[in-house]
Amino acid sequence: MRTSCDLIVVGAGFAGLTCAQAAAARGSRTVVIERKADVGAACHTTGLLVKEVADTWDVPRELTRRIHGVRLYGPSLKSIDLHSPGYFFLATDTPGLMRHLAEQATAAGARLKLSTGYKECRRTDDGFRVATSSIGEQSLACRYLIGADGARSRVAGDLRLGGNRRFLVGAEVELVGVRGLDADRLHVILDGRLAKGYIAWAVPGVGVTQVGLATSGPIAGRIDALLRRLADVFDLSAAKIVSRRGGLIPCGGPVRPWRTPGAMLLGDAAGMVSPLTAGGIHPAMQLGRVAGVAIANHLFDGGPEPWRAVSAIAPSFAYKRWLRAAYELLPTNYLIDRLITSAPLRRLAQVIFFHHRGLFSLAAWREIVLAAR
Ligand SMILES: Cc1cc2nc3c(=O)[nH]c(=O)nc-3n(C[C@H](O)[C@H](O)[C@H](O)COP(=O)(O)OP(=O)(O)OC[C@H]3O[C@@H](n4cnc5c(N)ncnc54)[C@H](O)[C@@H]3O)c2cc1C
């Protein structure tokens, strides 16, 4: 059986669901293909949202909790506290959040096909034909195609678009029963041996504590090592692991090319993840929404090619890629421990965590230089 629609979105993650919701709300007959049976199952993200997302998204309050500051630890677990008036992070019930996004997309009119794997696509005279694993409806035809199928995108390969080449590997456990953890702090651990090239963390989340790390080095055994280390700071004697998450984080910046006539990539598939902070939710949702609106405008109102609207606001992450390379050269654990309580490092960390424009801002650099004097 063959079905026709305006837009097919492959992948019901942050990028795909946001794009589908926006396009459907603007009148596109939209189908989302997702291989999982439940969009909230097997999440691979910590789901931490920066304030900029919280300020512009009417996310249900019960799916989030605010965290107002950061406790930054050196390898010996010596720490400093950082906060900025008015700034906060949102820890989230990520499975709940994904289900909420799916409900919004469905309410806008998008059709969500779960347990349906994308197999391949072929260009036709008026769009694409997409083959799926669905038994009842194996082939779908569309005018526009979105590949939002994550870091190892099959859609990208079939459309001969660029693929991600550089990754961090992340792993996380969710615990109940953690005691002695300051719940108003995001606990961030800098340790070049434990989490080479990135950080380890403990997030007081929604009903659970999320403990994880990401690294450019090997990951095997690292979570156990991290939990042994954290047992010196928090009381883990009654803690129990209730779930595990993990996955690849693209860190090489946007893939090239990320678009072709009638189709484009979004989210991790497009490499739209900050190479420095590994945050991908904000760009996935922001660009997903813009893409959805632009696709509908293009298909129904003769608007410009949708990629133009995305390209106008897509970050290049140029300076963050440079900083990522520098971060890989972080000094030894001995030096980090020495520097962690110094004024310039405190100021630098403050800017990275809280400054709206980060190291792009002249004011931020002035603060760092003044602190070094
Ligand atoms: C351990 C870890 C922690 C992270 N923590 C944070 C954080 O705290 N904050 C933050 O901003 N970012 C974080 N990130 C990054 C963030 O999770 C991603 O950037 C974000 O999830 C990207 O969303 P997406 O929609 O592009 O892709 P995904 O969330 O990967 O969604 C892709 C979807 O496509 C589906 N799919 C894939 N292949 C197929 C197929 N063949 N057929 C059908 N469906 C398919 C998948 O099942 C999935 O549902 C983290 C990443 C990891 C790995």
The ligand as an SDF file (V2000), in Angstrom:
LIG
                    3D

 53 58  0  0  0  0  0  0  0  0999 V2000
   24.5470   10.9450   27.1620 C   0  0  0  0  0  0  0  0  0  0  0  0
   24.0450   12.1980   26.4750 C   0  0  0  0  0  0  0  0  0  0  0  0
   23.6460   13.2880   27.2470 C   0  0  0  0  0  0  0  0  0  0  0  0
   23.2010   14.4500   26.6270 C   0  0  0  0  0  0  0  0  0  0  0  0
   22.7840   15.4870   27.4000 N   0  0  0  0  0  0  0  0  0  0  0  0
   22.2980   16.6140   26.8440 C   0  0  0  0  0  0  0  0  0  0  0  0
   21.7910   17.6670   27.6450 C   0  0  0  0  0  0  0  0  0  0  0  0
   21.7240   17.5580   28.8640 O   0  0  0  0  0  0  0  0  0  0  0  0
   21.3380   18.7990   27.0320 N   0  0  0  0  0  0  0  0  0  0  0  0
   21.3700   18.9410   25.6580 C   0  0  0  0  0  0  0  0  0  0  0  0
   20.9640   20.0050   25.1520 O   0  0  0  0  0  0  0  0  0  0  0  0
   21.8360   17.9420   24.8650 N   0  0  0  0  0  0  0  0  0  0  0  0
   22.2870   16.7770   25.4070 C   0  0  0  0  0  0  0  0  0  0  0  0
   22.7160   15.7430   24.6180 N   0  0  0  0  0  0  0  0  0  0  0  0
   22.5800   15.8970   23.1630 C   0  0  0  0  0  0  0  0  0  0  0  0
   21.0920   15.7630   22.7810 C   0  0  0  0  0  0  0  0  0  0  0  0
   20.5340   14.6510   23.4210 O   0  0  0  0  0  0  0  0  0  0  0  0
   20.9010   15.5850   21.2730 C   0  0  0  0  0  0  0  0  0  0  0  0
   21.5820   16.6260   20.6150 O   0  0  0  0  0  0  0  0  0  0  0  0
   19.4100   15.6090   20.9340 C   0  0  0  0  0  0  0  0  0  0  0  0
   18.7430   14.5310   21.5280 O   0  0  0  0  0  0  0  0  0  0  0  0
   19.2520   15.5450   19.4100 C   0  0  0  0  0  0  0  0  0  0  0  0
   17.8910   15.3750   19.0730 O   0  0  0  0  0  0  0  0  0  0  0  0
   17.5170   14.7820   17.6410 P   0  0  0  0  0  0  0  0  0  0  0  0
   16.0440   14.9020   17.5470 O   0  0  0  0  0  0  0  0  0  0  0  0
   18.3460   15.4120   16.5890 O   0  0  0  0  0  0  0  0  0  0  0  0
   17.9930   13.2670   17.6500 O   0  0  0  0  0  0  0  0  0  0  0  0
   17.5820   12.0460   18.5550 P   0  0  0  0  0  0  0  0  0  0  0  0
   17.1340   12.5020   19.9020 O   0  0  0  0  0  0  0  0  0  0  0  0
   18.7080   11.0890   18.4610 O   0  0  0  0  0  0  0  0  0  0  0  0
   16.3040   11.4220   17.8250 O   0  0  0  0  0  0  0  0  0  0  0  0
   16.4390   10.6430   16.6600 C   0  0  0  0  0  0  0  0  0  0  0  0
   15.2270    9.7390   16.5620 C   0  0  0  0  0  0  0  0  0  0  0  0
   15.2840    9.0420   15.3080 O   0  0  0  0  0  0  0  0  0  0  0  0
   14.9130    7.6890   15.5160 C   0  0  0  0  0  0  0  0  0  0  0  0
   15.5120    6.9000   14.4410 N   0  0  0  0  0  0  0  0  0  0  0  0
   16.8240    6.6990   14.1870 C   0  0  0  0  0  0  0  0  0  0  0  0
   16.9830    5.9020   13.1050 N   0  0  0  0  0  0  0  0  0  0  0  0
   15.7260    5.6070   12.6570 C   0  0  0  0  0  0  0  0  0  0  0  0
   15.2230    4.8170   11.5860 C   0  0  0  0  0  0  0  0  0  0  0  0
   16.0390    4.1620   10.7160 N   0  0  0  0  0  0  0  0  0  0  0  0
   13.8780    4.7020   11.4220 N   0  0  0  0  0  0  0  0  0  0  0  0
   13.0180    5.3610   12.2680 C   0  0  0  0  0  0  0  0  0  0  0  0
   13.4490    6.1160   13.3110 N   0  0  0  0  0  0  0  0  0  0  0  0
   14.7800    6.2390   13.5060 C   0  0  0  0  0  0  0  0  0  0  0  0
   15.4760    7.3640   16.8890 C   0  0  0  0  0  0  0  0  0  0  0  0
   14.8230    6.2450   17.4740 O   0  0  0  0  0  0  0  0  0  0  0  0
   15.1990    8.6650   17.6480 C   0  0  0  0  0  0  0  0  0  0  0  0
   13.9280    8.6500   18.2740 O   0  0  0  0  0  0  0  0  0  0  0  0
   23.1610   14.5520   25.1960 C   0  0  0  0  0  0  0  0  0  0  0  0
   23.5420   13.4450   24.4210 C   0  0  0  0  0  0  0  0  0  0  0  0
   23.9550   12.2780   25.0420 C   0  0  0  0  0  0  0  0  0  0  0  0
   24.3540   11.0980   24.1910 C   0  0  0  0  0  0  0  0  0  0  0  0
  1  2  1  0
  2  3  1  0
  2 52  2  0
  3  4  2  0
  4  5  1  0
  4 50  1  0
  5  6  2  0
  6  7  1  0
  6 13  1  0
  7  8  2  0
  7  9  1  0
  9 10  1  0
 10 11  2  0
 10 12  1  0
 12 13  2  0
 13 14  1  0
 14 15  1  0
 14 50  1  0
 15 16  1  0
 16 17  1  0
 16 18  1  0
 18 19  1  0
 18 20  1  0
 20 21  1  0
 20 22  1  0
 22 23  1  0
 23 24  1  0
 24 25  2  0
 24 26  1  0
 24 27  1  0
 27 28  1  0
 28 29  2  0
 28 30  1  0
 28 31  1  0
 31 32  1  0
 32 33  1  0
 33 34  1  0
 33 48  1  0
 34 35  1  0
 35 36  1  0
 35 46  1  0
 36 37  1  0
 36 45  1  0
 37 38  2  0
 38 39  1  0
 39 40  1  0
 39 45  2  0
 40 41  1  0
 40 42  2  0
 42 43  1  0
 43 44  2  0
 44 45  1  0
 46 47  1  0
 46 48  1  0
 48 49  1  0
 50 51  2  0
 51 52  1  0
 52 53  1  0
M  END
$$$$
